[in-house]
Amino acid sequence: MYNHCKVTDFDYCLWSVTNENLERKKQVMFECSHPAPATKMSRQQILTLIAMASINFSSMICYSILGPFFPNEAKKKGVSQAMIGLIFGIYALCTLVGSLILGKYIVQIGAKFMIVAGLFVSSGCTVLFGFLDQVSDGTVFIVLCFITRCINAIGFSAAVTSSFAVSGKVFPDNIATVLGFMEIFTGLGLILGPPLGGWLYQSFGYEIPFVFTGCLLFATVPLNLWILPSFDAVPSSQNSFLRLCTRIKILLICFVVFTLSSGLGFLDATLSIFAIEKLNLSAGSVGLLMIGLSLPYGAASPIFGVISDKYPSIRKWMMVVGGMATAVSFCFLGPLPVFHIRSQLWLTVLMLIVVGFSLCMSCIPTFAEMIACAHENGFEEGMSTLGLVSGLFSAVWSAGMFFGPTIGGYITQALNFEWSAGVQGALAFLAVRKINFQIKTRPREHLIQEVIN
């Protein structure tokens, strides 16, 4: 029966075979061999999908509008490239802290309240950020950027962390498929945000892009308050981030997530200036350029989500192949000076398309694998565990989003964009190497024999 089980090779290589979890592993294998029949979605599931779609779409528009014009606007106010990267990165750093805290106490706070309150705070800060061009140049502008971005990040972390947990609660058997569907709206937000922000900036100035998108995000507050169901849950004293992070498989998946988000954060902070200075593009054209990254990501997400849920045995290969493609595409995005290839628009667009597909292939299976690993290691199946996993996932993603713009901005300032993109490619390659190394250290056949015995 084990030949038909959908437990991955990755799982076999990373399970620690002990007496206390042996029965749980056998149960997991039995469940994988007898999948539940597909059923129609309930009214609660449909409403949850609508709510999650509105959150992903509006949040990503607000997040992505900065890319085409804010770095250049900040440079006009005397802000260095490294400081611009830090302004982008501080958002992720505060999201990291907020995700860990809010994920731990999601049961006590309430998942629905976290979503609604987070959207309200984030929308208000987005509008306020649009009036920062009125302040004086230099230190005052930088400080207010940091304060506004930090508060905005706390609201964003509340909404996103809770939305992941709610998705896992409502769709326990199809989480990768649902997240893949949700990423369509993430991709749409990322697609529309840059060109919309660039067009509004060129047509109406600095304030209007933030006011418009902030009001759009605020409109989701009453929508989610009305359609999102409430979730009752009991806190668990046994679950903790420390215990979750002692699992080697969890740590490896977290490193994969870190490299993916680091690459995206790096592009947010540096691509627009590279395109304007090296490729001679306008702010509006830079927004269109970023569609090359967002469109394939959003289009491929539901496909990879269905594949991940239907064939979990290939999730490891999705992460490996996606990671290798990401590494190669970042090296040719500049491209690296060692290749002696001149920067060209067609090559940049092509590599952004590859990055979009490869990031999607690597990212979609990760959350489902983290949930499965938590359940396999004795974490109870409930909102408390989902809050921990979603909080850790969001925190690691945010750590990468902080590292990418901050370190990437520093390397870009010290060297250039081409070398900085190469560093991001090296990180993706390192993640792939770590996964393969761990697989080779514990052969599958040896672990299967231990489980059977």
C-alpha positions as CSV (number, residue, x, y, z in Angstrom):
1,M,0.0,0.0,0.0
2,Y,3.0,2.3,0.5
3,N,3.6,2.4,-3.2
4,H,0.4,4.4,-3.7
5,C,0.8,6.7,-0.7
6,K,1.1,10.3,-1.5
7,V,3.6,11.0,1.3
8,T,6.5,12.6,-0.4
9,D,10.2,11.5,-0.6
10,F,10.9,14.7,1.2
11,D,8.8,13.5,4.1
12,Y,10.6,10.2,4.4
13,C,13.9,11.9,4.4
14,L,13.0,14.3,7.1
15,W,10.9,12.3,9.5
16,S,12.7,11.3,12.7
17,V,11.6,7.8,13.5
18,T,10.6,7.6,17.3
19,N,8.2,5.4,19.2
20,E,5.9,8.3,20.1
21,N,5.2,9.4,16.5
22,L,5.3,5.9,14.8
23,E,1.5,5.4,15.0
24,R,0.9,8.9,13.7
25,K,3.1,8.2,10.7
26,K,1.2,5.0,9.9
27,Q,-2.1,6.9,10.2
28,V,-0.8,9.6,7.8
29,M,0.2,6.9,5.3
30,F,-3.2,5.2,5.6
31,E,-5.0,8.6,5.0
32,C,-2.8,9.3,2.0
33,S,-3.7,5.9,0.5
34,H,-7.5,6.6,1.0
35,P,-8.1,10.2,-0.2
36,A,-11.5,11.7,0.7
37,P,-13.9,12.1,-2.2
38,A,-14.3,15.6,-3.7
39,T,-17.4,17.5,-2.5
40,K,-19.0,20.7,-3.5
41,M,-18.0,23.9,-1.7
42,S,-20.3,25.0,1.2
43,R,-21.7,28.5,1.6
44,Q,-19.0,29.2,4.3
45,Q,-16.2,28.1,1.9
46,I,-17.5,30.3,-0.9
47,L,-17.8,33.3,1.3
48,T,-14.3,32.7,2.7
49,L,-12.9,32.5,-0.8
50,I,-14.5,35.9,-1.7
51,A,-13.1,37.4,1.5
52,M,-9.6,36.1,1.0
53,A,-9.6,37.2,-2.7
54,S,-10.6,40.7,-1.7
55,I,-7.8,40.8,0.9
56,N,-5.1,39.5,-1.5
57,F,-6.1,41.8,-4.3
58,S,-6.4,45.1,-2.5
59,S,-3.4,44.5,-0.2
60,M,-1.1,43.7,-3.1
61,I,-2.2,46.7,-5.1
62,C,-1.4,48.9,-2.1
63,Y,2.0,47.2,-1.6
64,S,3.1,47.2,-5.2
65,I,2.3,50.8,-6.3
66,L,5.5,52.1,-4.7
67,G,7.9,50.3,-7.1
68,P,7.6,52.4,-10.3
69,F,8.0,55.9,-8.7
70,F,8.8,56.0,-5.0
71,P,12.5,55.1,-5.2
72,N,13.1,57.9,-7.7
73,E,10.9,60.3,-5.7
74,A,12.9,59.5,-2.6
75,K,16.2,60.2,-4.4
76,K,14.9,63.7,-5.2
77,K,14.5,64.3,-1.5
78,G,18.1,63.3,-0.8
79,V,17.6,59.7,0.2
80,S,20.4,57.3,-0.6
81,Q,19.9,53.9,-2.4
82,A,20.7,52.0,0.8
83,M,18.2,54.0,2.8
84,I,15.5,53.5,0.1
85,G,16.1,49.8,0.5
86,L,15.8,50.1,4.2
87,I,12.4,52.0,3.9
88,F,11.2,49.0,1.8
89,G,12.8,46.5,4.1
90,I,11.4,48.0,7.4
91,Y,7.9,47.1,6.3
92,A,8.9,43.4,6.1
93,L,10.8,43.6,9.4
94,C,7.7,44.9,11.2
95,T,5.6,42.3,9.4
96,L,7.9,39.6,10.7
97,V,7.5,40.7,14.3
98,G,3.8,41.2,14.0
99,S,3.3,37.8,12.3
100,L,5.0,35.9,15.1
101,I,3.1,37.7,17.9
102,L,-0.3,37.7,16.2
103,G,0.1,34.1,15.0
104,K,0.7,33.0,18.5
105,Y,-2.4,34.7,19.9
106,I,-4.7,34.4,17.0
107,V,-7.2,32.3,19.1
108,Q,-7.3,34.8,21.9
109,I,-7.7,37.8,19.5
110,G,-10.0,36.2,17.1
111,A,-9.2,35.5,13.4
112,K,-12.0,37.6,12.0
113,F,-11.2,40.6,14.2
114,M,-7.5,40.4,13.2
115,I,-8.4,40.6,9.5
116,V,-10.9,43.5,9.8
117,A,-8.7,45.5,12.2
118,G,-5.6,44.9,10.1
119,L,-7.3,46.0,6.9
120,F,-8.5,49.2,8.6
121,V,-5.0,50.1,9.9
122,S,-3.3,49.3,6.7
123,S,-5.7,51.3,4.6
124,G,-5.3,54.4,6.8
125,C,-1.5,54.3,6.7
126,T,-1.6,53.9,2.9
127,V,-3.5,57.1,2.6
128,L,-1.2,58.9,5.0
129,F,1.9,57.8,3.1
130,G,0.6,59.7,0.1
131,F,1.0,63.1,1.9
132,L,4.6,62.6,2.9
133,D,5.8,64.6,-0.1
134,Q,4.5,67.7,1.7
135,V,7.2,67.4,4.4
136,S,10.7,68.7,4.2
137,D,13.5,66.8,2.5
138,G,16.0,64.7,4.4
139,T,15.7,63.4,8.0
140,V,12.0,64.4,8.5
141,F,10.9,62.6,5.4
142,I,12.9,59.5,6.2
143,V,11.6,59.3,9.8
144,L,7.9,59.7,8.7
145,C,8.4,57.1,6.0
146,F,9.6,54.6,8.6
147,I,6.8,55.3,11.1
148,T,4.1,55.1,8.5
149,R,5.5,51.9,7.0
150,C,5.9,50.2,10.4
151,I,2.3,50.8,11.4
152,N,1.1,49.8,8.0
153,A,3.1,46.6,8.3
154,I,1.5,45.6,11.6
155,G,-1.9,46.0,10.1
156,F,-0.9,44.0,7.0
157,S,0.6,41.2,9.1
158,A,-2.6,40.9,11.1
159,A,-4.7,40.5,8.0
160,V,-2.4,38.2,6.1
161,T,-1.5,35.9,9.0
162,S,-5.1,35.4,9.9
163,S,-6.1,34.9,6.3
164,F,-3.6,32.0,5.9
165,A,-4.9,30.4,9.1
166,V,-8.6,30.8,8.1
167,S,-7.8,29.3,4.7
168,G,-6.3,26.3,6.3
169,K,-9.2,25.9,8.7
170,V,-11.9,26.1,6.1
171,F,-10.1,24.1,3.4
172,P,-8.0,21.5,5.3
173,D,-7.8,19.0,2.4
174,N,-7.2,21.4,-0.5
175,I,-5.0,24.1,1.0
176,A,-2.5,24.3,-1.8
177,T,-5.3,24.5,-4.4
178,V,-7.0,27.3,-2.5
179,L,-3.8,29.2,-2.0
180,G,-3.0,28.8,-5.7
181,F,-6.4,30.3,-6.5
182,M,-5.8,33.1,-4.0
183,E,-2.5,33.8,-5.7
184,I,-4.4,34.7,-8.9
185,F,-5.7,37.7,-7.0
186,T,-2.3,38.3,-5.5
187,G,-0.9,38.3,-9.0
188,L,-3.7,40.6,-10.3
189,G,-2.9,43.1,-7.5
190,L,0.8,42.9,-8.3
191,I,0.0,43.3,-12.1
192,L,-2.3,46.2,-11.7
193,G,-0.4,48.0,-8.9
194,P,2.8,49.1,-10.7
195,P,1.2,50.3,-13.9
196,L,-1.7,51.9,-12.1
197,G,0.7,53.6,-9.6
198,G,2.9,54.8,-12.4
199,W,0.0,56.1,-14.4
200,L,-1.6,57.9,-11.5
201,Y,1.7,59.4,-10.5
202,Q,2.4,60.7,-13.9
203,S,-1.1,62.0,-14.4
204,F,-2.0,63.4,-10.9
205,G,1.2,63.5,-8.8
206,Y,2.5,61.7,-5.7
207,E,-0.6,61.8,-3.5
208,I,-3.3,60.3,-5.7
209,P,-1.9,56.7,-6.1
210,F,-1.9,56.2,-2.3
211,V,-5.2,57.9,-1.7
212,F,-6.9,55.8,-4.4
213,T,-5.5,52.4,-3.3
214,G,-5.9,53.2,0.4
215,C,-9.6,53.8,-0.2
216,L,-9.8,50.6,-2.2
217,L,-8.3,48.7,0.7
218,F,-10.7,50.4,3.1
219,A,-13.7,49.2,1.1
220,T,-12.8,45.6,2.0
221,V,-13.3,46.3,5.7
222,P,-17.2,46.3,5.7
223,L,-17.1,43.6,3.0
224,N,-15.1,41.2,5.2
225,L,-17.0,42.3,8.3
226,W,-20.2,41.2,6.6
227,I,-19.3,38.0,4.7
228,L,-16.5,36.5,6.8
229,P,-17.7,33.9,9.3
230,S,-16.5,33.8,12.9
231,F,-14.3,31.0,14.1
232,D,-14.4,29.5,17.6
233,A,-11.2,27.8,18.8
234,V,-9.6,26.7,22.0
235,P,-6.0,27.8,22.8
236,S,-3.4,25.1,23.1
237,S,-0.6,25.3,25.7
238,Q,1.4,22.6,24.0
239,N,2.0,24.4,20.7
240,S,4.9,26.9,20.4
241,F,7.1,28.4,17.7
242,L,10.2,26.9,19.4
243,R,8.8,23.4,19.2
244,L,7.7,24.0,15.6
245,C,11.1,25.3,14.6
246,T,12.9,22.2,16.0
247,R,11.7,20.2,13.0
248,I,14.4,20.1,10.3
249,K,11.9,19.9,7.5
250,I,10.2,23.1,8.7
251,L,13.6,24.9,8.8
252,L,14.4,23.8,5.3
253,I,11.1,25.0,3.9
254,C,11.5,28.2,5.8
255,F,14.8,28.8,4.1
256,V,13.2,28.2,0.7
257,V,10.5,30.7,1.5
258,F,13.1,33.2,2.7
259,T,15.0,33.0,-0.6
260,L,11.9,33.5,-2.6
261,S,10.7,36.6,-0.7
262,S,14.2,38.0,-0.6
263,G,14.2,38.0,-4.4
264,L,10.9,39.7,-4.7
265,G,11.8,42.3,-2.1
266,F,15.1,43.0,-3.9
267,L,13.2,43.6,-7.2
268,D,10.7,46.0,-5.5
269,A,13.5,48.3,-4.3
270,T,16.0,48.2,-7.1
271,L,14.4,47.2,-10.4
272,S,12.8,50.6,-11.2
273,I,16.0,52.6,-10.8
274,F,17.9,50.0,-12.9
275,A,15.2,50.2,-15.6
276,I,15.2,54.0,-15.7
277,E,19.0,54.4,-15.7
278,K,20.2,51.4,-17.7
279,L,17.2,50.7,-20.0
280,N,16.0,54.4,-20.3
281,L,12.4,53.6,-19.3
282,S,9.8,56.0,-17.8
283,A,8.0,55.4,-14.5
284,G,4.9,54.3,-16.4
285,S,6.9,51.9,-18.5
286,V,8.6,50.4,-15.4
287,G,5.1,49.6,-14.1
288,L,4.4,47.7,-17.3
289,L,7.8,46.0,-17.0
290,M,6.9,44.6,-13.6
291,I,3.9,42.8,-15.2
292,G,6.5,40.4,-16.7
293,L,7.0,39.2,-13.1
294,S,3.4,39.3,-11.8
295,L,1.5,37.9,-14.7
296,P,3.1,34.5,-15.0
297,Y,3.1,34.2,-11.2
298,G,-0.7,34.8,-11.0
299,A,-1.4,32.7,-14.1
300,A,0.6,29.6,-13.0
301,S,-0.5,29.7,-9.3
302,P,-3.8,27.7,-9.6
303,I,-2.1,25.2,-11.9
304,F,0.7,24.5,-9.4
305,G,-1.8,24.5,-6.5
306,V,-3.9,21.7,-8.1
307,I,-0.8,19.7,-8.9
308,S,0.6,20.1,-5.4
309,D,-2.7,18.8,-3.8
310,K,-3.2,16.0,-6.4
311,Y,0.4,14.8,-6.5
312,P,2.1,15.7,-3.2
313,S,4.9,13.3,-4.0
314,I,6.3,15.8,-6.5
315,R,6.2,18.8,-4.1
316,K,9.9,18.4,-3.4
317,W,10.7,18.5,-7.1
318,M,8.6,21.6,-7.5
319,M,10.7,23.4,-4.9
320,V,14.0,22.0,-6.4
321,V,13.2,22.8,-10.1
322,G,11.7,26.2,-9.2
323,G,14.6,27.1,-7.1
324,M,17.1,26.2,-9.8
325,A,15.2,28.2,-12.4
326,T,15.0,31.2,-10.0
327,A,18.8,31.0,-9.4
328,V,19.6,31.0,-13.1
329,S,17.1,33.8,-14.0
330,F,18.5,36.1,-11.4
331,C,22.0,35.6,-12.6
332,F,20.9,36.6,-16.2
333,L,18.6,39.4,-15.1
334,G,21.4,42.0,-15.0
335,P,23.1,40.0,-16.3
336,L,26.1,39.2,-14.1
337,P,29.2,40.9,-15.5
338,V,31.1,37.6,-15.7
339,F,28.9,36.6,-18.6
340,H,30.0,39.8,-20.6
341,I,26.4,40.3,-21.9
342,R,25.1,43.8,-22.2
343,S,21.9,44.7,-20.4
344,Q,19.0,44.6,-22.8
345,L,15.2,45.1,-22.4
346,W,14.2,41.8,-24.0
347,L,16.5,39.8,-21.8
348,T,15.3,41.6,-18.6
349,V,11.6,40.9,-19.6
350,L,12.4,37.2,-20.4
351,M,14.2,36.7,-17.0
352,L,11.3,38.4,-15.1
353,I,8.9,36.0,-16.7
354,V,11.0,33.0,-15.7
355,V,11.3,34.4,-12.2
356,G,7.5,34.7,-12.0
357,F,7.0,31.1,-13.0
358,S,9.8,29.7,-10.9
359,L,8.9,31.6,-7.7
360,C,5.3,30.3,-8.1
361,M,6.4,26.7,-8.6
362,S,8.6,26.8,-5.5
363,C,6.3,28.8,-3.2
364,I,2.9,27.1,-3.7
365,P,3.8,23.8,-2.1
366,T,5.5,25.3,1.0
367,F,2.6,26.2,3.2
368,A,0.8,22.9,2.7
369,E,4.1,21.1,3.5
370,M,4.6,23.1,6.7
371,I,1.0,22.2,7.9
372,A,1.5,18.5,7.1
373,C,4.8,18.5,8.9
374,A,3.3,20.1,12.0
375,H,0.5,17.5,12.1
376,E,2.9,14.6,11.6
377,N,4.9,15.7,14.6
378,G,2.0,15.8,17.0
379,F,0.6,19.3,16.6
380,E,-3.2,19.2,16.9
381,E,-5.4,20.0,14.0
382,G,-7.0,23.3,14.9
383,M,-6.8,27.0,14.6
384,S,-4.0,27.2,17.2
385,T,-1.7,25.2,15.0
386,L,-2.8,27.0,11.9
387,G,-2.0,30.3,13.6
388,L,1.5,29.1,14.5
389,V,2.2,27.8,11.0
390,S,0.8,30.9,9.2
391,G,2.6,33.2,11.6
392,L,5.9,31.4,11.0
393,F,5.3,31.4,7.3
394,S,4.5,35.1,7.2
395,A,7.4,35.9,9.5
396,V,10.0,34.0,7.3
397,W,8.5,35.6,4.2
398,S,8.8,39.0,5.8
399,A,12.4,38.3,6.9
400,G,13.3,37.7,3.2
401,M,11.4,40.8,2.2
402,F,13.5,42.8,4.7
403,F,16.8,41.1,3.7
404,G,16.2,41.5,-0.1
405,P,15.7,45.3,-0.2
406,T,18.1,46.1,2.6
407,I,21.1,44.0,1.6
408,G,20.3,44.2,-2.1
409,G,20.1,48.0,-1.9
410,Y,23.4,48.2,-0.1
411,I,25.1,45.9,-2.7
412,T,23.5,47.8,-5.5
413,Q,24.9,51.1,-4.1
414,A,28.4,49.6,-3.4
415,L,28.7,47.7,-6.7
416,N,25.7,47.6,-9.1
417,F,22.3,46.0,-9.8
418,E,23.9,43.2,-11.8
419,W,26.0,41.8,-8.9
420,S,23.2,42.3,-6.5
421,A,20.9,40.2,-8.6
422,G,23.6,37.5,-8.8
423,V,23.6,37.4,-5.0
424,Q,19.9,36.7,-5.0
425,G,20.5,33.9,-7.5
426,A,23.2,32.4,-5.2
427,L,20.7,32.3,-2.3
428,A,18.2,30.4,-4.4
429,F,20.8,27.9,-5.5
430,L,21.9,27.5,-1.8
431,A,18.4,26.6,-0.8
432,V,18.2,23.9,-3.5
433,R,21.5,22.5,-2.4
434,K,20.4,22.3,1.2
435,I,17.3,20.3,0.3
436,N,19.2,17.8,-1.8
437,F,21.9,17.4,0.8
438,Q,19.3,16.6,3.5
439,I,17.6,14.1,1.2
440,K,20.9,12.3,0.5
441,T,21.8,12.1,4.2
442,R,18.8,9.9,5.0
443,P,18.1,7.4,2.2
444,R,14.4,6.7,1.7
445,E,14.7,2.9,1.8
446,H,16.3,2.9,5.2
447,L,13.5,5.1,6.7
448,I,10.7,3.0,5.1
449,Q,12.2,-0.1,6.7
450,E,12.3,1.6,10.1
451,V,8.7,2.6,9.8
452,I,7.6,-0.9,8.8
453,N,9.5,-2.5,11.6
